[in-house]
Amino acid sequence: MKALMDFKILAILGLLCIIFWLILRLKPAKIKQQRYLSDSNDLVKSRAELVVANWLFHHGFKFIYEKKADTKERVISDFYLVDFEIYIEFWGLNTPKYLKRKAKKVKIYKKHRLKLIQMNDESLKDLNIFFKTEFERFRIKI
């Protein structure tokens, strides 16, 4: 009887170990984010950023991709226009976490009076018109 009890306990412990091992193995793998090579040789994180990077490059704008803003807070912009000291952010998601981070970043840009151009999918419909309008806000003619 005792041998049967010991066997059942060992069997249960063995099954628990197998289940635990399977849970660890089935944990979703971290997905490697796709990168896109722009015409300026920057590796950007999305097709939208690729379109923006290529437009800026082909229109002769000097830019830095993913530049840390000149703040104590950790803010990395999507693009920074070197000659005009303008940061560009492309807002591509609408998840609660993303929107929270977006609000925090915008607040930091405003707090430090940094020039910011905010973009979204709508902006991509006609970048010539979009950037002309945005640059006019900063009294820049293109």
N, CA, C and O atoms as a GROMACS GRO file, in nm:
protein
  568
    1MET      N    1   0.082  -0.119   0.000
    1MET     CA    2   0.000   0.000   0.000
    1MET      C    3   0.088   0.127   0.000
    1MET      O    4   0.063   0.222  -0.074
    2LYS      N    5   0.193   0.124   0.088
    2LYS     CA    6   0.282   0.240   0.095
    2LYS      C    7   0.354   0.259  -0.038
    2LYS      O    8   0.374   0.373  -0.081
    3ALA      N    9   0.393   0.152  -0.102
    3ALA     CA   10   0.462   0.160  -0.231
    3ALA      C   11   0.371   0.223  -0.336
    3ALA      O   12   0.416   0.301  -0.419
    4LEU      N   13   0.242   0.187  -0.333
    4LEU     CA   14   0.146   0.244  -0.426
    4LEU      C   15   0.130   0.394  -0.402
    4LEU      O   16   0.122   0.471  -0.498
    5MET      N   17   0.125   0.436  -0.274
    5MET     CA   18   0.114   0.579  -0.240
    5MET      C   19   0.237   0.654  -0.288
    5MET      O   20   0.225   0.762  -0.347
    6ASP      N   21   0.356   0.598  -0.264
    6ASP     CA   22   0.480   0.661  -0.307
    6ASP      C   23   0.484   0.675  -0.459
    6ASP      O   24   0.528   0.777  -0.512
    7PHE      N   25   0.436   0.573  -0.528
    7PHE     CA   26   0.433   0.577  -0.675
    7PHE      C   27   0.340   0.688  -0.724
    7PHE      O   28   0.374   0.761  -0.816
    8LYS      N   29   0.221   0.700  -0.662
    8LYS     CA   30   0.125   0.805  -0.702
    8LYS      C   31   0.183   0.944  -0.679
    8LYS      O   32   0.168   1.033  -0.763
    9ILE      N   33   0.250   0.963  -0.566
    9ILE     CA   34   0.311   1.094  -0.536
    9ILE      C   35   0.420   1.125  -0.638
    9ILE      O   36   0.428   1.236  -0.690
   10LEU      N   37   0.503   1.025  -0.668
   10LEU     CA   38   0.609   1.046  -0.768
   10LEU      C   39   0.550   1.075  -0.906
   10LEU      O   40   0.600   1.159  -0.979
   11ALA      N   41   0.443   1.005  -0.940
   11ALA     CA   42   0.378   1.026  -1.069
   11ALA      C   43   0.322   1.168  -1.077
   11ALA      O   44   0.337   1.235  -1.179
   12ILE      N   45   0.257   1.213  -0.971
   12ILE     CA   46   0.200   1.349  -0.969
   12ILE      C   47   0.312   1.453  -0.978
   12ILE      O   48   0.301   1.549  -1.054
   13LEU      N   49   0.418   1.433  -0.901
   13LEU     CA   50   0.532   1.526  -0.907
   13LEU      C   51   0.594   1.528  -1.047
   13LEU      O   52   0.631   1.633  -1.098
   14GLY      N   53   0.604   1.410  -1.108
   14GLY     CA   54   0.658   1.402  -1.244
   14GLY      C   55   0.570   1.476  -1.343
   14GLY      O   56   0.620   1.548  -1.429
   15LEU      N   57   0.439   1.458  -1.329
   15LEU     CA   58   0.346   1.529  -1.419
   15LEU      C   59   0.353   1.680  -1.398
   15LEU      O   60   0.349   1.756  -1.494
   16LEU      N   61   0.364   1.723  -1.272
   16LEU     CA   62   0.377   1.866  -1.244
   16LEU      C   63   0.504   1.923  -1.305
   16LEU      O   64   0.503   2.034  -1.359
   17CYS      N   65   0.612   1.849  -1.297
   17CYS     CA   66   0.738   1.893  -1.360
   17CYS      C   67   0.722   1.906  -1.511
   17CYS      O   68   0.769   2.003  -1.571
   18ILE      N   69   0.657   1.808  -1.572
   18ILE     CA   70   0.635   1.813  -1.718
   18ILE      C   71   0.548   1.932  -1.755
   18ILE      O   72   0.576   2.002  -1.852
   19ILE      N   73   0.441   1.956  -1.679
   19ILE     CA   74   0.352   2.070  -1.706
   19ILE      C   75   0.429   2.201  -1.691
   19ILE      O   76   0.417   2.290  -1.776
   20PHE      N   77   0.508   2.214  -1.585
   20PHE     CA   78   0.587   2.334  -1.563
   20PHE      C   79   0.685   2.355  -1.678
   20PHE      O   80   0.700   2.467  -1.728
   21TRP      N   81   0.752   2.248  -1.719
   21TRP     CA   82   0.847   2.256  -1.831
   21TRP      C   83   0.776   2.301  -1.959
   21TRP      O   84   0.828   2.384  -2.033
   22LEU      N   85   0.657   2.246  -1.986
   22LEU     CA   86   0.580   2.283  -2.105
   22LEU      C   87   0.538   2.429  -2.101
   22LEU      O   88   0.543   2.499  -2.202
   23ILE      N   89   0.497   2.476  -1.984
   23ILE     CA   90   0.458   2.617  -1.970
   23ILE      C   91   0.576   2.707  -2.005
   23ILE      O   92   0.560   2.806  -2.077
   24LEU      N   93   0.693   2.672  -1.955
   24LEU     CA   94   0.812   2.752  -1.985
   24LEU      C   95   0.846   2.747  -2.134
   24LEU      O   96   0.885   2.848  -2.192
   25ARG      N   97   0.832   2.632  -2.195
   25ARG     CA   98   0.863   2.617  -2.337
   25ARG      C   99   0.763   2.687  -2.428
   25ARG      O  100   0.798   2.735  -2.535
   26LEU      N  101   0.637   2.692  -2.384
   26LEU     CA  102   0.532   2.750  -2.466
   26LEU      C  103   0.519   2.901  -2.448
   26LEU      O  104   0.437   2.966  -2.513
   27LYS      N  105   0.599   2.956  -2.359
   27LYS     CA  106   0.598   3.101  -2.337
   27LYS      C  107   0.628   3.168  -2.471
   27LYS      O  108   0.724   3.131  -2.538
   28PRO      N  109   0.548   3.267  -2.510
   28PRO     CA  110   0.570   3.327  -2.641
   28PRO      C  111   0.710   3.385  -2.656
   28PRO      O  112   0.761   3.453  -2.567
   29ALA      N  113   0.770   3.355  -2.767
   29ALA     CA  114   0.904   3.408  -2.795
   29ALA      C  115   0.893   3.555  -2.828
   29ALA      O  116   0.793   3.600  -2.885
   30LYS      N  117   0.995   3.630  -2.791
   30LYS     CA  118   0.997   3.772  -2.822
   30LYS      C  119   1.011   3.788  -2.974
   30LYS      O  120   1.100   3.730  -3.036
   31ILE      N  121   0.922   3.865  -3.029
   31ILE     CA  122   0.923   3.884  -3.174
   31ILE      C  123   1.025   3.991  -3.210
   31ILE      O  124   1.023   4.102  -3.156
   32LYS      N  125   1.113   3.956  -3.300
   32LYS     CA  126   1.214   4.052  -3.346
   32LYS      C  127   1.146   4.150  -3.440
   32LYS      O  128   1.081   4.110  -3.537
   33GLN      N  129   1.162   4.277  -3.410
   33GLN     CA  130   1.095   4.380  -3.489
   33GLN      C  131   1.162   4.395  -3.626
   33GLN      O  132   1.284   4.399  -3.638
   34GLN      N  133   1.079   4.402  -3.727
   34GLN     CA  134   1.125   4.422  -3.864
   34GLN      C  135   1.188   4.560  -3.876
   34GLN      O  136   1.136   4.657  -3.819
   35ARG      N  137   1.296   4.571  -3.947
   35ARG     CA  138   1.361   4.700  -3.975
   35ARG      C  139   1.360   4.720  -4.126
   35ARG      O  140   1.362   4.624  -4.203
   36TYR      N  141   1.358   4.847  -4.166
   36TYR     CA  142   1.354   4.882  -4.308
   36TYR      C  143   1.470   4.976  -4.336
   36TYR      O  144   1.492   5.071  -4.261
   37LEU      N  145   1.543   4.952  -4.442
   37LEU     CA  146   1.657   5.035  -4.478
   37LEU      C  147   1.610   5.150  -4.566
   37LEU      O  148   1.558   5.129  -4.676
   38SER      N  149   1.628   5.272  -4.516
   38SER     CA  150   1.585   5.390  -4.592
   38SER      C  151   1.692   5.429  -4.693
   38SER      O  152   1.804   5.377  -4.691
   39ASP      N  153   1.656   5.520  -4.782
   39ASP     CA  154   1.750   5.568  -4.883
   39ASP      C  155   1.867   5.644  -4.820
   39ASP      O  156   1.972   5.660  -4.883
   40SER      N  157   1.849   5.691  -4.696
   40SER     CA  158   1.957   5.760  -4.624
   40SER      C  159   2.043   5.661  -4.545
   40SER      O  160   2.132   5.702  -4.470
   41ASN      N  161   2.017   5.532  -4.563
   41ASN     CA  162   2.087   5.423  -4.495
   41ASN      C  163   2.056   5.412  -4.346
   41ASN      O  164   2.132   5.352  -4.270
   42ASP      N  165   1.943   5.470  -4.304
   42ASP     CA  166   1.897   5.452  -4.167
   42ASP      C  167   1.809   5.328  -4.162
   42ASP      O  168   1.729   5.304  -4.252
   43LEU      N  169   1.825   5.248  -4.057
   43LEU     CA  170   1.735   5.134  -4.035
   43LEU      C  171   1.620   5.182  -3.949
   43LEU      O  172   1.637   5.209  -3.830
   44VAL      N  173   1.502   5.194  -4.009
   44VAL     CA  174   1.386   5.246  -3.937
   44VAL      C  175   1.294   5.132  -3.897
   44VAL      O  176   1.306   5.021  -3.949
   45LYS      N  177   1.202   5.160  -3.803
   45LYS     CA  178   1.122   5.055  -3.742
   45LYS      C  179   0.988   5.027  -3.808
   45LYS      O  180   0.923   4.928  -3.775
   46SER      N  181   0.946   5.112  -3.899
   46SER     CA  182   0.815   5.088  -3.961
   46SER      C  183   0.815   5.139  -4.104
   46SER      O  184   0.902   5.217  -4.145
   47ARG      N  185   0.716   5.093  -4.179
   47ARG     CA  186   0.703   5.141  -4.318
   47ARG      C  187   0.669   5.289  -4.320
   47ARG      O  188   0.711   5.361  -4.410
   48ALA      N  189   0.592   5.335  -4.222
   48ALA     CA  190   0.558   5.478  -4.216
   48ALA      C  191   0.686   5.560  -4.195
   48ALA      O  192   0.706   5.662  -4.260
   49GLU      N  193   0.771   5.515  -4.103
   49GLU     CA  194   0.898   5.587  -4.081
   49GLU      C  195   0.986   5.580  -4.206
   49GLU      O  196   1.061   5.674  -4.234
   50LEU      N  197   0.978   5.472  -4.280
   50LEU     CA  198   1.053   5.459  -4.404
   50LEU      C  199   1.009   5.565  -4.504
   50LEU      O  200   1.092   5.629  -4.569
   51VAL      N  201   0.879   5.584  -4.516
   51VAL     CA  202   0.825   5.685  -4.608
   51VAL      C  203   0.872   5.824  -4.566
   51VAL      O  204   0.914   5.904  -4.650
   52VAL      N  205   0.866   5.854  -4.437
   52VAL     CA  206   0.908   5.986  -4.388
   52VAL      C  207   1.057   6.005  -4.408
   52VAL      O  208   1.100   6.110  -4.456
   53ALA      N  209   1.137   5.905  -4.372
   53ALA     CA  210   1.283   5.916  -4.387
   53ALA      C  211   1.320   5.939  -4.534
   53ALA      O  212   1.405   6.023  -4.563
   54ASN      N  213   1.257   5.866  -4.624
   54ASN     CA  214   1.288   5.883  -4.766
   54ASN      C  215   1.246   6.020  -4.816
   54ASN      O  216   1.317   6.082  -4.895
   55TRP      N  217   1.130   6.068  -4.771
   55TRP     CA  218   1.085   6.202  -4.813
   55TRP      C  219   1.184   6.307  -4.765
   55TRP      O  220   1.226   6.393  -4.842
   56LEU      N  221   1.222   6.301  -4.638
   56LEU     CA  222   1.318   6.399  -4.583
   56LEU      C  223   1.450   6.394  -4.659
   56LEU      O  224   1.506   6.497  -4.695
   57PHE      N  225   1.500   6.274  -4.683
   57PHE     CA  226   1.627   6.256  -4.753
   57PHE      C  227   1.621   6.313  -4.894
   57PHE      O  228   1.711   6.386  -4.935
   58HIS      N  229   1.516   6.279  -4.969
   58HIS     CA  230   1.507   6.323  -5.108
   58HIS      C  231   1.472   6.471  -5.122
   58HIS      O  232   1.483   6.527  -5.231
   59HIS      N  233   1.432   6.533  -5.013
   59HIS     CA  234   1.407   6.678  -5.016
   59HIS      C  235   1.522   6.756  -4.952
   59HIS      O  236   1.510   6.876  -4.927
   60GLY      N  237   1.631   6.686  -4.925
   60GLY     CA  238   1.754   6.753  -4.882
   60GLY      C  239   1.761   6.792  -4.736
   60GLY      O  240   1.845   6.875  -4.699
   61PHE      N  241   1.676   6.737  -4.652
   61PHE     CA  242   1.680   6.770  -4.510
   61PHE      C  243   1.784   6.684  -4.439
   61PHE      O  244   1.788   6.562  -4.456
   62LYS      N  245   1.868   6.749  -4.360
   62LYS     CA  246   1.961   6.675  -4.275
   62LYS      C  247   1.884   6.634  -4.151
   62LYS      O  248   1.827   6.719  -4.082
   63PHE      N  249   1.883   6.505  -4.123
   63PHE     CA  250   1.811   6.459  -4.005
   63PHE      C  251   1.886   6.349  -3.934
   63PHE      O  252   1.973   6.282  -3.990
   64ILE      N  253   1.851   6.333  -3.808
   64ILE     CA  254   1.904   6.224  -3.727
   64ILE      C  255   1.784   6.137  -3.691
   64ILE      O  256   1.682   6.186  -3.642
   65TYR      N  257   1.798   6.009  -3.716
   65TYR     CA  258   1.692   5.915  -3.680
   65TYR      C  259   1.712   5.873  -3.535
   65TYR      O  260   1.823   5.839  -3.494
   66GLU      N  261   1.605   5.875  -3.458
   66GLU     CA  262   1.604   5.836  -3.317
   66GLU      C  263   1.708   5.912  -3.234
   66GLU      O  264   1.797   5.853  -3.174
   67LYS      N  265   1.693   6.043  -3.234
   67LYS     CA  266   1.781   6.128  -3.153
   67LYS      C  267   1.719   6.149  -3.015
   67LYS      O  268   1.599   6.171  -3.003
   68LYS      N  269   1.802   6.143  -2.913
   68LYS     CA  270   1.756   6.174  -2.778
   68LYS      C  271   1.735   6.325  -2.771
   68LYS      O  272   1.822   6.403  -2.811
   69ALA      N  273   1.620   6.366  -2.720
   69ALA     CA  274   1.590   6.508  -2.706
   69ALA      C  275   1.680   6.569  -2.599
   69ALA      O  276   1.725   6.500  -2.507
   70ASP      N  277   1.703   6.698  -2.613
   70ASP     CA  278   1.788   6.769  -2.517
   70ASP      C  279   1.711   6.797  -2.389
   70ASP      O  280   1.677   6.912  -2.359
   71THR      N  281   1.684   6.692  -2.314
   71THR     CA  282   1.611   6.703  -2.188
   71THR      C  283   1.674   6.605  -2.089
   71THR      O  284   1.748   6.514  -2.128
   72LYS      N  285   1.645   6.626  -1.962
   72LYS     CA  286   1.691   6.531  -1.860
   72LYS      C  287   1.612   6.402  -1.871
   72LYS      O  288   1.664   6.293  -1.844
   73GLU      N  289   1.485   6.414  -1.910
   73GLU     CA  290   1.400   6.297  -1.925
   73GLU      C  291   1.444   6.217  -2.049
   73GLU      O  292   1.500   6.272  -2.143
   74ARG      N  293   1.417   6.090  -2.045
   74ARG     CA  294   1.454   6.004  -2.160
   74ARG      C  295   1.345   6.013  -2.266
   74ARG      O  296   1.240   5.951  -2.255
   75VAL      N  297   1.372   6.092  -2.367
   75VAL     CA  298   1.281   6.108  -2.480
   75VAL      C  299   1.362   6.091  -2.607
   75VAL      O  300   1.456   6.166  -2.632
   76ILE      N  301   1.324   5.993  -2.687
   76ILE     CA  302   1.392   5.972  -2.814
   76ILE      C  303   1.291   5.998  -2.925
   76ILE      O  304   1.188   5.933  -2.934
   77SER      N  305   1.324   6.096  -3.008
   77SER     CA  306   1.233   6.132  -3.116
   77SER      C  307   1.254   6.038  -3.234
   77SER      O  308   1.358   5.974  -3.247
   78ASP      N  309   1.152   6.031  -3.320
   78ASP     CA  310   1.167   5.950  -3.441
   78ASP      C  311   1.268   6.016  -3.534
   78ASP      O  312   1.356   5.949  -3.588
   79PHE      N  313   1.254   6.146  -3.553
   79PHE     CA  314   1.345   6.221  -3.640
   79PHE      C  315   1.377   6.355  -3.576
   79PHE      O  316   1.297   6.410  -3.500
   80TYR      N  317   1.495   6.406  -3.608
   80TYR     CA  318   1.535   6.538  -3.563
   80TYR      C  319   1.593   6.611  -3.683
   80TYR      O  320   1.689   6.564  -3.744
   81LEU      N  321   1.534   6.725  -3.718
   81LEU     CA  322   1.582   6.804  -3.830
   81LEU      C  323   1.695   6.895  -3.780
   81LEU      O  324   1.670   6.991  -3.707
   82VAL      N  325   1.815   6.864  -3.818
   82VAL     CA  326   1.935   6.927  -3.766
   82VAL      C  327   1.936   7.078  -3.788
   82VAL      O  328   1.961   7.154  -3.694
   83ASP      N  329   1.909   7.122  -3.910
   83ASP     CA  330   1.919   7.265  -3.942
   83ASP      C  331   1.810   7.351  -3.879
   83ASP      O  332   1.823   7.473  -3.871
   84PHE      N  333   1.702   7.289  -3.836
   84PHE     CA  334   1.588   7.365  -3.784
   84PHE      C  335   1.557   7.335  -3.638
   84PHE      O  336   1.467   7.396  -3.579
   85GLU      N  337   1.630   7.243  -3.579
   85GLU     CA  338   1.608   7.201  -3.440
   85GLU      C  339   1.461   7.164  -3.415
   85GLU      O  340   1.398   7.208  -3.319
   86ILE      N  341   1.410   7.082  -3.506
   86ILE     CA  342   1.271   7.036  -3.498
   86ILE      C  343   1.271   6.884  -3.478
   86ILE      O  344   1.341   6.811  -3.548
   87TYR      N  345   1.192   6.842  -3.382
   87TYR     CA  346   1.173   6.699  -3.357
   87TYR      C  347   1.046   6.654  -3.431
   87TYR      O  348   0.948   6.728  -3.440
   88ILE      N  349   1.050   6.533  -3.483
   88ILE     CA  350   0.933   6.476  -3.551
   88ILE      C  351   0.898   6.345  -3.481
   88ILE      O  352   0.984   6.258  -3.462
   89GLU      N  353   0.772   6.332  -3.446
   89GLU     CA  354   0.721   6.208  -3.387
   89GLU      C  355   0.612   6.153  -3.476
   89GLU      O  356   0.518   6.224  -3.512
   90PHE      N  357   0.624   6.026  -3.512
   90PHE     CA  358   0.517   5.958  -3.585
   90PHE      C  359   0.444   5.870  -3.486
   90PHE      O  360   0.501   5.776  -3.432
   91TRP      N  361   0.316   5.901  -3.464
   91TRP     CA  362   0.235   5.824  -3.370
   91TRP      C  363   0.159   5.719  -3.448
   91TRP      O  364   0.064   5.750  -3.520
   92GLY      N  365   0.200   5.593  -3.433
   92GLY     CA  366   0.143   5.489  -3.517
   92GLY      C  367   0.049   5.392  -3.449
   92GLY      O  368  -0.013   5.310  -3.516
   93LEU      N  369   0.038   5.398  -3.315
   93LEU     CA  370  -0.045   5.301  -3.245
   93LEU      C  371  -0.150   5.371  -3.160
   93LEU      O  372  -0.143   5.492  -3.138
   94ASN      N  373  -0.247   5.294  -3.112
   94ASN     CA  374  -0.353   5.349  -3.027
   94ASN      C  375  -0.377   5.264  -2.903
   94ASN      O  376  -0.487   5.268  -2.847
   95THR      N  377  -0.278   5.189  -2.859
   95THR     CA  378  -0.296   5.108  -2.738
   95THR      C  379  -0.289   5.200  -2.616
   95THR      O  380  -0.226   5.305  -2.622
   96PRO      N  381  -0.351   5.161  -2.506
   96PRO     CA  382  -0.346   5.245  -2.385
   96PRO      C  383  -0.203   5.278  -2.340
   96PRO      O  384  -0.174   5.392  -2.305
   97LYS      N  385  -0.115   5.178  -2.342
   97LYS     CA  386   0.024   5.201  -2.300
   97LYS      C  387   0.093   5.301  -2.394
   97LYS      O  388   0.166   5.389  -2.348
   98TYR      N  389   0.070   5.285  -2.522
   98TYR     CA  390   0.132   5.374  -2.622
   98TYR      C  391   0.079   5.516  -2.608
   98TYR      O  392   0.157   5.612  -2.612
   99LEU      N  393  -0.051   5.531  -2.590
   99LEU     CA  394  -0.111   5.664  -2.576
   99LEU      C  395  -0.063   5.733  -2.449
   99LEU      O  396  -0.046   5.855  -2.447
  100LYS      N  397  -0.041   5.656  -2.344
  100LYS     CA  398   0.011   5.712  -2.219
  100LYS      C  399   0.152   5.766  -2.242
  100LYS      O  400   0.184   5.877  -2.200
  101ARG      N  401   0.236   5.686  -2.310
  101ARG     CA  402   0.373   5.730  -2.340
  101ARG      C  403   0.372   5.851  -2.433
  101ARG      O  404   0.453   5.942  -2.417
  102LYS      N  405   0.280   5.852  -2.530
  102LYS     CA  406   0.268   5.965  -2.621
  102LYS      C  407   0.238   6.093  -2.543
  102LYS      O  408   0.303   6.195  -2.565
  103ALA      N  409   0.141   6.088  -2.454
  103ALA     CA  410   0.103   6.206  -2.375
  103ALA      C  411   0.221   6.255  -2.291
  103ALA      O  412   0.244   6.375  -2.278
  104LYS      N  413   0.295   6.161  -2.235
  104LYS     CA  414   0.411   6.196  -2.153
  104LYS      C  415   0.519   6.264  -2.238
  104LYS      O  416   0.578   6.364  -2.196
  105LYS      N  417   0.544   6.210  -2.356
  105LYS     CA  418   0.645   6.269  -2.444
  105LYS      C  419   0.605   6.409  -2.491
  105LYS      O  420   0.687   6.501  -2.491
  106VAL      N  421   0.480   6.425  -2.530
  106VAL     CA  422   0.432   6.557  -2.576
  106VAL      C  423   0.446   6.659  -2.464
  106VAL      O  424   0.486   6.773  -2.487
  107LYS      N  425   0.414   6.618  -2.344
  107LYS     CA  426   0.426   6.707  -2.227
  107LYS      C  427   0.572   6.750  -2.207
  107LYS      O  428   0.598   6.866  -2.176
  108ILE      N  429   0.665   6.658  -2.226
  108ILE     CA  430   0.807   6.690  -2.210
  108ILE      C  431   0.852   6.787  -2.320
  108ILE      O  432   0.925   6.882  -2.292
  109TYR      N  433   0.810   6.763  -2.443
  109TYR     CA  434   0.844   6.856  -2.552
  109TYR      C  435   0.793   6.996  -2.520
  109TYR      O  436   0.865   7.094  -2.538
  110LYS      N  437   0.669   7.006  -2.473
  110LYS     CA  438   0.612   7.137  -2.440
  110LYS      C  439   0.684   7.202  -2.323
  110LYS      O  440   0.715   7.321  -2.327
  111LYS      N  441   0.712   7.124  -2.220
  111LYS     CA  442   0.780   7.174  -2.100
  111LYS      C  443   0.914   7.240  -2.137
  111LYS      O  444   0.950   7.343  -2.080
  112HIS      N  445   0.986   7.180  -2.229
  112HIS     CA  446   1.118   7.229  -2.268
  112HIS      C  447   1.112   7.320  -2.391
  112HIS      O  448   1.215   7.360  -2.445
  113ARG      N  449   0.991   7.351  -2.434
  113ARG     CA  450   0.968   7.441  -2.550
  113ARG      C  451   1.046   7.395  -2.673
  113ARG      O  452   1.109   7.475  -2.742
  114LEU      N  453   1.041   7.267  -2.697
  114LEU     CA  454   1.106   7.211  -2.815
  114LEU      C  455   1.007   7.209  -2.930
  114LEU      O  456   0.888   7.182  -2.912
  115LYS      N  457   1.057   7.239  -3.048
  115LYS     CA  458   0.972   7.238  -3.167
  115LYS      C  459   0.940   7.094  -3.205
  115LYS      O  460   1.030   7.010  -3.218
  116LEU      N  461   0.812   7.067  -3.223
  116LEU     CA  462   0.768   6.931  -3.250
  116LEU      C  463   0.668   6.927  -3.363
  116LEU      O  464   0.571   7.003  -3.366
  117ILE      N  465   0.691   6.837  -3.456
  117ILE     CA  466   0.594   6.804  -3.560
  117ILE      C  467   0.541   6.666  -3.526
  117ILE      O  468   0.617   6.570  -3.514
  118GLN      N  469   0.408   6.658  -3.513
  118GLN     CA  470   0.345   6.530  -3.481
  118GLN      C  471   0.277   6.474  -3.606
  118GLN      O  472   0.204   6.544  -3.676
  119MET      N  473   0.303   6.348  -3.630
  119MET     CA  474   0.249   6.284  -3.749
  119MET      C  475   0.167   6.161  -3.712
  119MET      O  476   0.182   6.104  -3.604
  120ASN      N  477   0.078   6.123  -3.805
  120ASN     CA  478   0.002   5.999  -3.793
  120ASN      C  479  -0.024   5.947  -3.934
  120ASN      O  480   0.028   6.002  -4.031
  121ASP      N  481  -0.102   5.844  -3.947
  121ASP     CA  482  -0.127   5.785  -4.079
  121ASP      C  483  -0.185   5.887  -4.176
  121ASP      O  484  -0.152   5.885  -4.295
  122GLU      N  485  -0.270   5.974  -4.128
  122GLU     CA  486  -0.332   6.078  -4.212
  122GLU      C  487  -0.225   6.168  -4.277
  122GLU      O  488  -0.241   6.212  -4.390
  123SER      N  489  -0.119   6.194  -4.204
  123SER     CA  490  -0.011   6.280  -4.253
  123SER      C  491   0.054   6.225  -4.379
  123SER      O  492   0.106   6.301  -4.461
  124LEU      N  493   0.053   6.094  -4.393
  124LEU     CA  494   0.123   6.030  -4.504
  124LEU      C  495   0.052   6.042  -4.638
  124LEU      O  496   0.110   6.012  -4.742
  125LYS      N  497  -0.073   6.085  -4.634
  125LYS     CA  498  -0.150   6.095  -4.761
  125LYS      C  499  -0.083   6.187  -4.861
  125LYS      O  500  -0.080   6.156  -4.980
  126ASP      N  501  -0.030   6.300  -4.814
  126ASP     CA  502   0.042   6.392  -4.902
  126ASP      C  503   0.148   6.463  -4.817
  126ASP      O  504   0.120   6.565  -4.754
  127LEU      N  505   0.268   6.409  -4.817
  127LEU     CA  506   0.374   6.465  -4.734
  127LEU      C  507   0.415   6.605  -4.778
  127LEU      O  508   0.458   6.686  -4.696
  128ASN      N  509   0.403   6.635  -4.906
  128ASN     CA  510   0.437   6.770  -4.953
  128ASN      C  511   0.348   6.873  -4.885
  128ASN      O  512   0.398   6.972  -4.832
  129ILE      N  513   0.219   6.850  -4.887
  129ILE     CA  514   0.125   6.943  -4.824
  129ILE      C  515   0.143   6.942  -4.672
  129ILE      O  516   0.144   7.047  -4.608
  130PHE      N  517   0.157   6.823  -4.614
  130PHE     CA  518   0.171   6.813  -4.469
  130PHE      C  519   0.292   6.892  -4.420
  130PHE      O  520   0.279   6.975  -4.331
  131PHE      N  521   0.409   6.866  -4.478
  131PHE     CA  522   0.529   6.934  -4.430
  131PHE      C  523   0.528   7.083  -4.463
  131PHE      O  524   0.578   7.163  -4.385
  132LYS      N  525   0.471   7.120  -4.577
  132LYS     CA  526   0.460   7.263  -4.608
  132LYS      C  527   0.382   7.334  -4.499
  132LYS      O  528   0.423   7.439  -4.451
  133THR      N  529   0.269   7.277  -4.461
  133THR     CA  530   0.185   7.335  -4.356
  133THR      C  531   0.259   7.338  -4.222
  133THR      O  532   0.256   7.440  -4.152
  134GLU      N  533   0.324   7.229  -4.188
  134GLU     CA  534   0.395   7.223  -4.059
  134GLU      C  535   0.513   7.319  -4.055
  134GLU      O  536   0.536   7.384  -3.953
  135PHE      N  537   0.587   7.330  -4.164
  135PHE     CA  538   0.702   7.421  -4.166
  135PHE      C  539   0.657   7.566  -4.161
  135PHE      O  540   0.726   7.651  -4.104
  136GLU      N  541   0.543   7.596  -4.219
  136GLU     CA  542   0.489   7.732  -4.211
  136GLU      C  543   0.463   7.772  -4.065
  136GLU      O  544   0.480   7.889  -4.030
  137ARG      N  545   0.424   7.676  -3.981
  137ARG     CA  546   0.403   7.706  -3.839
  137ARG      C  547   0.532   7.757  -3.775
  137ARG      O  548   0.528   7.837  -3.681
  138PHE      N  549   0.646   7.712  -3.825
  138PHE     CA  550   0.776   7.753  -3.772
  138PHE      C  551   0.843   7.858  -3.859
  138PHE      O  552   0.961   7.887  -3.844
  139ARG      N  553   0.764   7.914  -3.953
  139ARG     CA  554   0.813   8.018  -4.045
  139ARG      C  555   0.934   7.971  -4.127
  139ARG      O  556   1.032   8.043  -4.146
  140ILE      N  557   0.922   7.847  -4.173
  140ILE     CA  558   1.026   7.788  -4.258
  140ILE      C  559   0.966   7.767  -4.396
  140ILE      O  560   0.860   7.706  -4.410
  141LYS      N  561   1.034   7.816  -4.498
  141LYS     CA  562   0.987   7.797  -4.635
  141LYS      C  563   1.065   7.684  -4.698
  141LYS      O  564   1.187   7.676  -4.687
  142ILE      N  565   0.990   7.595  -4.765
  142ILE     CA  566   1.058   7.484  -4.834
  142ILE      C  567   1.030   7.493  -4.983
  142ILE      O  568   1.077   7.409  -5.059
   0.00000   0.00000   0.00000
